[in-house]
Amino acid sequence: MRISGLDIRACSASAAPDSEMLRGAAGGRRQDFLVYTLRTECGRSASMFGFAGADAGGSARLAKSLDAFLTGRNVHDREALWHDFRLRNRMWGHFPIYVWGPIDCCLWLLAAEAADLPLYRYIGAARDSVPVYLSSMFLEQAEDYVAEARSAQAEGFAAYKLHPPGRSVEEDLQIHAAVRQAVGEGFPLMSDPVANLSLPDALRYGRGLEDLGFAWFEEPMADENIPALRELTRQLDIPVVGTETLAGHPYSLADIVARQVVDVIRADVSWTGGVTGVLKSARLAEAFGMNCEIHTAIFHPLEMMNLHLCAAVRNCSYLELLAPVRDFAFGLKGELPIRDGVAHLPDAPGLGAELDWDLIENATMEAL
């Protein structure tokens, strides 16, 4: 199968007729996204959602500039294309970290569909179901987190992660304590302040989470703050999690993993270079006895890709799902295959789910 072209759509979910249902959790801000379609000379095609960054139109034009680079290449040459893109990116391309991932996803989907296998089995299955944890947005008050955590627990989700408001370390820890009291000691909780804390504040924060029995402490400082993160990891008992925003996986992770700068790394199909990038990062971590927890890719078609990756590697505990789920539940014809807090892998070839092309058509602002 040779590639005949790359089509890109710049989309806004708020442009669709049912946009009230797609309002998002960030105060009504519209959710822009891209849709990539990779076409082949034999008539096959595969499509996937992509991150839109600050501007869907600008990101779409950057992605479309790869059309000539891809045309004529063999779909099955994923590894060569991955490395060739890395070289092109170095030679003054400097694309955002989210541009290549959907292209790589399309390559894998085309190959899996041709093999008549669901993607996770085409990669090599480790399991056929994955526990799911619910991940909050930034909420206002402790009672908001408590209500959401209780709901996640009642619905059977495996764990709940807080993105706290970040107004102060003291307030954040009080919120974490309220949630722990609400759900009890046996329910796993995680914290992701998405913070740029100082080392002393991060130590105080982490020790507070240890006292509350939290499962991990994610992105307490910028991923680039290597010396401080390593010292934080050395001093804390709670696992420190990071690396989701670093470009250049897996190369940017090699020293971080080898020197135990963090205890757990992060990767996802959107920001880590697609399936190929996630597999490279996960295998690197596995060689050092470390987990690679798959980070949410926000949009549900990409979450389906993440699910296949979660099922194809052994060193990942959960699938992450953003809450409120209804605010992100678009892009697929049906719902994600989650029952009682567990995601079940599909039997159908490729993604195992259909994109919602009616929504995509209605949401398209520009087609390239």
Secondary structure as the mmCIF struct_conf table of DSSP 4:
data_model
#
loop_
_struct_conf.conf_type_id
_struct_conf.id
_struct_conf.beg_label_comp_id
_struct_conf.beg_label_asym_id
_struct_conf.beg_label_seq_id
_struct_conf.end_label_comp_id
_struct_conf.end_label_asym_id
_struct_conf.end_label_seq_id
STRN STRN1 ARG A 2 ARG A 2
STRN STRN2 ILE A 3 SER A 12
HELX_RH_3T_P HELX_RH_3T_P1 ALA A 13 ALA A 15
BEND BEND1 ALA A 16 ALA A 16
TURN_TY1_P TURN_TY1_P1 PRO A 17 ASP A 18
HELX_RH_3T_P HELX_RH_3T_P2 SER A 19 LEU A 22
BEND BEND2 ALA A 25 ALA A 26
TURN_TY1_P TURN_TY1_P2 GLY A 27 GLY A 28
STRN STRN3 ASP A 32 THR A 40
TURN_TY1_P TURN_TY1_P3 GLU A 41 CYS A 42
BEND BEND3 GLY A 43 GLY A 43
STRN STRN4 SER A 45 PHE A 51
TURN_TY1_P TURN_TY1_P4 GLY A 53 ALA A 54
HELX_RH_AL_P HELX_RH_AL_P1 ALA A 56 LYS A 64
TURN_TY1_P TURN_TY1_P5 SER A 65 LEU A 66
HELX_RH_AL_P HELX_RH_AL_P2 ASP A 67 LEU A 70
TURN_TY1_P TURN_TY1_P6 THR A 71 GLY A 72
STRN STRN5 ASN A 74 ASN A 74
TURN_TY1_P TURN_TY1_P7 VAL A 75 HIS A 76
HELX_RH_AL_P HELX_RH_AL_P3 ARG A 78 ARG A 88
HELX_RH_PI_P HELX_RH_PI_P1 ASN A 89 GLY A 93
TURN_TY1_P TURN_TY1_P8 ILE A 97 TYR A 98
BEND BEND4 VAL A 99 VAL A 99
HELX_RH_AL_P HELX_RH_AL_P4 TRP A 100 ALA A 114
TURN_TY1_P TURN_TY1_P9 ALA A 115 ASP A 116
BEND BEND5 LEU A 117 LEU A 117
STRN STRN6 PRO A 118 PRO A 118
HELX_RH_AL_P HELX_RH_AL_P5 LEU A 119 ILE A 123
BEND BEND6 ALA A 126 ALA A 126
BEND BEND7 ASP A 128 ASP A 128
STRN STRN7 SER A 129 PHE A 138
BEND BEND8 GLU A 140 GLN A 141
HELX_RH_AL_P HELX_RH_AL_P6 ALA A 142 ALA A 154
TURN_TY1_P TURN_TY1_P10 GLU A 155 GLY A 156
BEND BEND9 ALA A 158 ALA A 158
STRN STRN8 ALA A 159 HIS A 163
BEND BEND10 ARG A 167 ARG A 167
HELX_RH_AL_P HELX_RH_AL_P7 VAL A 169 VAL A 183
TURN_TY1_P TURN_TY1_P11 GLU A 185 GLY A 186
BEND BEND11 PHE A 187 PHE A 187
STRN STRN9 LEU A 189 SER A 191
HELX_RH_AL_P HELX_RH_AL_P8 LEU A 199 ASP A 211
TURN_TY1_P TURN_TY1_P12 LEU A 212 GLY A 213
BEND BEND12 ALA A 215 ALA A 215
STRN STRN10 TRP A 216 GLU A 218
BEND BEND13 PRO A 220 MET A 221
TURN_TY1_P TURN_TY1_P13 ASP A 223 GLU A 224
HELX_RH_AL_P HELX_RH_AL_P9 ILE A 226 GLN A 235
BEND BEND14 ASP A 237 ILE A 238
HELX_LH_PP_P HELX_LH_PP_P1 PRO A 239 PRO A 239
STRN STRN11 VAL A 240 GLY A 242
TURN_TY1_P TURN_TY1_P14 GLU A 244 THR A 245
BEND BEND15 ALA A 247 GLY A 248
TURN_TY1_P TURN_TY1_P15 HIS A 249 PRO A 250
HELX_RH_3T_P HELX_RH_3T_P3 TYR A 251 LEU A 253
HELX_RH_AL_P HELX_RH_AL_P10 ALA A 254 ALA A 258
TURN_TY1_P TURN_TY1_P16 ARG A 259 GLN A 260
BEND BEND16 VAL A 261 ASP A 263
STRN STRN12 VAL A 264 ALA A 267
TURN_TY1_P TURN_TY1_P17 VAL A 269 GLY A 273
HELX_RH_AL_P HELX_RH_AL_P11 GLY A 274 ALA A 287
TURN_TY1_P TURN_TY1_P18 PHE A 288 GLY A 289
STRN STRN13 CYS A 292 ILE A 294
HELX_LH_PP_P HELX_LH_PP_P2 HIS A 295 THR A 296
BEND BEND17 ILE A 298 PHE A 299
HELX_RH_AL_P HELX_RH_AL_P12 HIS A 300 ALA A 312
BEND BEND18 ARG A 314 ASN A 315
STRN STRN14 LEU A 319 LEU A 322
BEND BEND19 ALA A 323 PRO A 324
HELX_RH_3T_P HELX_RH_3T_P4 VAL A 325 ASP A 327
TURN_TY1_P TURN_TY1_P19 PHE A 328 PHE A 328
BEND BEND20 GLY A 331 GLY A 331
STRN STRN15 LEU A 332 LEU A 332
BEND BEND21 LYS A 333 GLY A 334
BEND BEND22 PRO A 337 PRO A 337
STRN STRN16 ILE A 338 ARG A 339
TURN_TY1_P TURN_TY1_P20 ASP A 340 GLY A 341
STRN STRN17 VAL A 342 HIS A 344
BEND BEND23 ALA A 348 PRO A 349
STRN STRN18 GLY A 350 GLY A 350
TURN_TY1_P TURN_TY1_P21 LEU A 351 LEU A 351
BEND BEND24 GLY A 352 ALA A 353
STRN STRN19 LEU A 355 LEU A 355
HELX_RH_AL_P HELX_RH_AL_P13 TRP A 357 ALA A 363
STRN STRN20 THR A 364 ALA A 367
#
